[in-house]
Amino acid sequence: MRTWSAQGQELSVQLHAGRRVVVNCIGGLGRADTVASMLLTQTGEIADAESEMLAVRKVRAGAIGTAEQEQFTRRLAESLSNMDFIYERGRS
């Protein structure tokens, strides 16, 4: 999470500045989906895991497809929402 703290903040700044961010992994499902859901929390766009998963699945069928990935996403959303590095508009 230490690495995500810095990288997630930077990606959030880029997204809020109107830039695009590409998330990719070899398989295209699982890891990339998890990062996409992390960004939804990091940017403050979506605050709960169920809404995150639904949003990611709307653009990528089969996303976050295992029980383990769903559980990780739920725990992650909860921990990220409690941390102080969530992007705030106007702060960079």
Contact map, one row per residue, 1 for C-alpha under 8 A:
11111000000000000000000000000000000000000000000000000000000000000000000000000000000000000000
11111100000000000000000000000000000000000000000000000000000000000000000000000000000000000000
11111110000000000000000000000000000000000000000000000000000000000000000000000000000000000000
11111111100000000000000000000000000000000000000000000000000000000000000000000000000000000000
11111111100000000000000000000000000000000000000000000000000000000000000000000000000010000000
01111111110000000000000000000000000000000000000000000000000000000000000000000000000000000000
00111111111000000000000000000000000000000000000000000000000000000000000000000000000000000000
00011111111100000000000000000000000000100100000000000000000000000000000000000000000000000000
00011111111110000000000000000000000000000100000000000000000000000000000000000000000011100000
00000111111111000000000000000000000000000000000000000000000000000000000000000000000000000000
00000011111111100000100000000000000000100000000000000000000000000000000000000000000000000000
00000001111111110000000000000000000000100110000000000000000000000000000000000000000000100000
00000000111111111000000000000000000000000000000000000000000000000000000000000000000000100001
00000000011111111111100000000000000000000000000000000000000000000000000000000000000000000000
00000000001111111111100000000000000000000000000000000000000000000000000000000000000000000000
00000000000111111110000000000000000000000010000000000000000000000000000000000000000000001000
00000000000011111110000000000000000000000000000000000000000000000000000000000000000000000000
00000000000001111111000000000000000000000000000000000000000000000000000000000000000000000000
00000000000001111111100000000000000000000000000000000000000000000000000000000000000000000000
00000000000001100111110000000000000000000000000000000000000000000000000000000000000000000000
00000000001001100011111000000000000000000000000000000000000000000000000000000000000000000000
00000000000000000001111100000000000000000000000000000000000000000000000000000000000000000000
00000000000000000000111110000001001100000000000000000000000000000000000000000000000000000000
00000000000000000000011111010011000000000000000000000000000000000000000000000000000000000000
00000000000000000000001111111011000000000000000000000000000000000000000000000000000000000000
00000000000000000000000111110000000000000000000000000000000000000000000000000000000000000000
00000000000000000000000011111100000000000000000000000000000000000000000000000000000000000000
00000000000000000000000111111111100000000000000000000000000000000000000000000000000000000000
00000000000000000000000010111111100000000000000000000000000001111000000000000000000000000000
00000000000000000000000000111111110000000000000000000000000000111000100000000000000000000000
00000000000000000000000110011111111000000000000000000000000000000000000000000000000000000000
00000000000000000000001110011111111100000000000000000000000000000000000000000000000000000000
00000000000000000000000000011111111110000000000000000001000000110000000000000000000000000000
00000000000000000000000000000111111111000000000000000000000000010000100010000000000000000000
00000000000000000000001000000011111111100000000000000000000000000000000000000000000000000000
00000000000000000000001000000001111111110000000000000001000000000000000000000000000000000000
00000000000000000000000000000000111111111000000010011001000000000000000010000000000000000000
00000000000000000000000000000000011111111100000000000000000000000000000010011001000000000000
00000001001100000000000000000000001111111110000000000000000000000000000000000000000000000000
00000000000000000000000000000000000111111111111000010000000000000000000000000000000000000000
00000000000000000000000000000000000011111111111100010000000000000000000000001001100001000000
00000001100100000000000000000000000001111111100000000000000000000000000000000001000011100000
00000000000100010000000000000000000000111111110000000000000000000000000000000000000001110000
00000000000000000000000000000000000000011111111000000000000000000000000000000000000001110000
00000000000000000000000000000000000000011111111000000000000000000000000000000000000000000000
00000000000000000000000000000000000000011011111100110000000000000000000000000000000000000000
00000000000000000000000000000000000000011001111110110000000000000000000000001000100000000000
00000000000000000000000000000000000000001000011111110000000000000000000001001100000000000000
00000000000000000000000000000000000010000000001111111000000000000000000011001100000000000000
00000000000000000000000000000000000000000000000111111100000000000000000001000000000000000000
00000000000000000000000000000000000000000000011111111110000000000000000000000000000000000000
00000000000000000000000000000000000010011000011111111111000000000000000000000000000000000000
00000000000000000000000000000000000010000000000011111111100000110000010010000000000000000000
00000000000000000000000000000000000000000000000001111111110000000000000000000000000000000000
00000000000000000000000000000000000000000000000000111111111000000000000000000000000000000000
00000000000000000000000000000000100110000000000000011111111100100000000000000000000000000000
00000000000000000000000000000000000000000000000000001111111111110000000000000000000000000000
00000000000000000000000000000000000000000000000000000111111110000000000000000000000000000000
00000000000000000000000000000000000000000000000000000011111110000000000000000000000000000000
00000000000000000000000000000000000000000000000000000001111111100000000000000000000000000000
00000000000000000000000000000000000000000000000000000000111111100000000000000000000000000000
00000000000000000000000000001000000000000000000000000000100111111000000000000000000000000000
00000000000000000000000000001100100000000000000000001001100111111000000000000000000000000000
00000000000000000000000000001100110000000000000000001000100001111100110000000000000000000000
00000000000000000000000000001100000000000000000000000000000001111110110000000000000000000000
00000000000000000000000000000000000000000000000000000000000000011111110000000000000000000000
00000000000000000000000000000000000000000000000000000000000000001111111000000000000000000000
00000000000000000000000000000000000000000000000000000000000000000111111100000000000000000000
00000000000000000000000000000100010000000000000000000000000000011111111110000000000000000000
00000000000000000000000000000000000000000000000000001000000000011111111111000000000000000000
00000000000000000000000000000000000000000000000000000000000000000011111111100000000000000000
00000000000000000000000000000000000000000000000000000000000000000001111111110000000000000000
00000000000000000000000000000000010011000000000010001000000000000000111111111000000000000000
00000000000000000000000000000000000000000000000111000000000000000000011111111100000000000000
00000000000000000000000000000000000000000000000000000000000000000000001111111110000000000000
00000000000000000000000000000000000001000000000000000000000000000000000111111111000000000000
00000000000000000000000000000000000001001000001110000000000000000000000011111111100000000000
00000000000000000000000000000000000000000000000110000000000000000000000001111111110000000000
00000000000000000000000000000000000000000000000000000000000000000000000000111111111000000000
00000000000000000000000000000000000001001100000000000000000000000000000000011111111001000000
00000000000000000000000000000000000000001000001000000000000000000000000000001111111001000000
00000000000000000000000000000000000000000000000000000000000000000000000000000111111100000000
00000000000000000000000000000000000000000000000000000000000000000000000000000011111111000000
00000000000000000000000000000000000000000000000000000000000000000000000000000000011111000000
00001000100000000000000000000000000000000100000000000000000000000000000000000000001111100000
00000000100000000000000000000000000000001111000000000000000000000000000000000001101111110000
00000000100110000000000000000000000000000111000000000000000000000000000000000000000011111011
00000000000000000000000000000000000000000011000000000000000000000000000000000000000001111111
00000000000000010000000000000000000000000000000000000000000000000000000000000000000000111111
00000000000000000000000000000000000000000000000000000000000000000000000000000000000000011111
00000000000000000000000000000000000000000000000000000000000000000000000000000000000000111111
00000000000010000000000000000000000000000000000000000000000000000000000000000000000000111111
